[in-house]
Amino acid sequence: MLSHSLPIITPGDSDDGTVPKVVDRLPSDSRSTHRRIGISVGCAEVRLARSVGLIDRVRDPKQTGGRDRAWYRYYAGYSPAFVSDALDVLGLPEGYALLDPWMGAGTTLEVGAGRGLRVTGTDLNPAMIVISKGRMVGRNSSSSLEPLARELLIDLKPASRRTFDPLSQWFTNGTAGRLRSLCNRIDEVLVTPGLSAMQRVDSMSSIAAFYYVAMFMLVKDCTRTFQSKNPTWTKRRELGAGQISLTAKEISRLFLNIVESLVRLIEARSLESAPEHSVDSLRADTRTLPLEDNSHDAVITSPPYCTRLDYIVGHLLELSCLNISAESIRSLRDAMIGTPTMGMKIESQTLGENVDRFLHAVASHPSYASVGYYEPNFRRYFEGMSHSLAEIDRVVKPGASVVLVVQDSRYKDIHLDLAAALTDIGTSLGWRLSGRKDFRAVRSIAHLNPKTSEANRAIKPTESVLLYETADSGHR
Ligand SMILES: C[S@@+](CC[C@H](N)C(=O)[O-])C[C@H]1O[C@@H](n2cnc3c(N)ncnc32)[C@H](O)[C@@H]1O
């Protein structure tokens, strides 16, 4: 049972732009009662007024400053400052359960845990699981991180391999062997032995993940010449062996430099100790969340974009460090929502007025592949989102707040109002849009796609922060 209390906000407090005044507190174990009473005496409207007023103060999710982006550069991520503002809007008391189903680099988890919330993040990309776990290392472990890194580097010999090492797509065989040997050392010392690559990801502690993050950064730094402007596309050598060569000494120096810089970052943060008991990073598909019904109080997240970004190809280097097989990479690509691949079967369900209108316009477009590739591809995206929002609805408590960050986009001359499209899906689940703030996006995700036309490149997209209240128990 939670030992905290839930603030009750006076009506109209947020209208004048001031921080809402807490006038009373109810014990948290009467939270559901509060909800019930709230509806009968009008508190639901009070809660709504608070949200609508404060949503205006939320900072641009994509504007990052200073250390904000330093943990891991993720083109699809939002800023800790944004999560902090969103949490102010929600007013979740300590100990409450926050979910980020598309957690990416774990920004929501770090900020939520720093505020004493229980946080769960899910993502299908194993690289993001490791990045978000590594992010949870607390300040009290920081002094041991460099000494342990030095130990991991002692007597590093190239790992002998008969089979193809995915790292040799960029590195010479000798260098790939040395890098693999460092990964193996992390596994030997810090990860349960004898596990498959995916099981290692699932069981990895935040300390082991921390060193893997250092490995990711090392290989990314060394392969800059292979990286194109589009972060989801890392070029590989056409033929077999890569060309980058590093001695064991160079690898050690780079690894230690990166560990040092990450340690500085951890020391500058407020997270005291790794809150392993109250933070969960799970490798899971949002269409089938491994979470219990009614188990979370609120959601802050940004869903995959509807711009055919390949989140898996964008992380081939990280996935190669983790030794994820080519076969797993293929099935992961198919399973990602918004993927450009054609893996998942489509169901042809009705997805709301805005989606149906958009899909109809795409299918009617005269350009090559509109009907054969693009329409089914967009349909697959919306079917994935429809199943995922239904799952989110299942795992949150009645009347929970859900914050989504989305960006609009274009296909040819057809505008996709993603905020309206997802609101249709939410409405079909009984959700109510109770607040919205739009920003002119500084970075357009669609522009990362080299196939985006010049005309569409000139249009600055809108990034929307959407705040929903899910249905109260009576309406479910
Ligand atoms: C826009 S990003 C989220 C970024 C995150 N808010 C951050 O700050 O780092 C969307 C995430 O959805 C994940 N994703 C795509 N399809 C998924 C699925 N079916 N299940 C779970 N996660 C998925 C991608 O791996 C990606 O990390």
The ligand as a Tripos MOL2 file, in Angstrom:
@<TRIPOS>MOLECULE
LIG
   27    29     1     0     0
SMALL
NO_CHARGES

@<TRIPOS>ATOM
      1 C1         10.2930    8.3210  -30.4160 C.3       1 LIG1
      2 S1         11.2210    7.0290  -29.7240 S.3       1 LIG1
      3 C2         11.1160    7.3250  -27.9750 C.3       1 LIG1
      4 C3         12.2150    8.2540  -27.4680 C.3       1 LIG1
      5 C4         12.2330    8.4590  -25.9670 C.3       1 LIG1
      6 N1         11.1080    9.2710  -25.5580 N.3       1 LIG1
      7 C5         13.5420    9.1360  -25.5090 C.2       1 LIG1
      8 O1         13.5140   10.2500  -24.9540 O.co2     1 LIG1
      9 O2         14.6280    8.5730  -25.7160 O.co2     1 LIG1
     10 C6         10.1870    5.6510  -29.9890 C.3       1 LIG1
     11 C7         10.7240    4.3190  -29.4580 C.3       1 LIG1
     12 O3          9.7530    3.3150  -29.7550 O.3       1 LIG1
     13 C8         10.4400    2.0710  -29.8920 C.3       1 LIG1
     14 N2          9.5310    1.1150  -30.5550 N.ar      1 LIG1
     15 C9          9.1510    1.0290  -31.8470 C.ar      1 LIG1
     16 N3          8.2770    0.0250  -32.0350 N.ar      1 LIG1
     17 C10         8.0730   -0.5510  -30.8150 C.ar      1 LIG1
     18 C11         7.2460   -1.6200  -30.3450 C.ar      1 LIG1
     19 N4          6.4680   -2.3120  -31.1570 N.pl3     1 LIG1
     20 N5          7.2840   -1.9150  -29.0310 N.ar      1 LIG1
     21 C12         8.0770   -1.2310  -28.1720 C.ar      1 LIG1
     22 N6          8.8810   -0.2110  -28.5730 N.ar      1 LIG1
     23 C13         8.8750    0.1270  -29.8680 C.ar      1 LIG1
     24 C14        11.6950    2.4490  -30.6830 C.3       1 LIG1
     25 O4         12.7230    1.5210  -30.4400 O.3       1 LIG1
     26 C15        12.0220    3.8490  -30.1120 C.3       1 LIG1
     27 O5         13.0270    3.7650  -29.1350 O.3       1 LIG1
@<TRIPOS>BOND
     1     1     2 1
     2     2     3 1
     3     2    10 1
     4     3     4 1
     5     4     5 1
     6     5     6 1
     7     5     7 1
     8     7     8 2
     9     7     9 1
    10    10    11 1
    11    11    12 1
    12    11    26 1
    13    12    13 1
    14    13    14 1
    15    13    24 1
    16    14    15 ar
    17    14    23 ar
    18    15    16 ar
    19    16    17 ar
    20    17    18 ar
    21    17    23 ar
    22    18    19 1
    23    18    20 ar
    24    20    21 ar
    25    21    22 ar
    26    22    23 ar
    27    24    25 1
    28    24    26 1
    29    26    27 1
@<TRIPOS>SUBSTRUCTURE
     1 LIG1         1 GROUP 0 **** ****
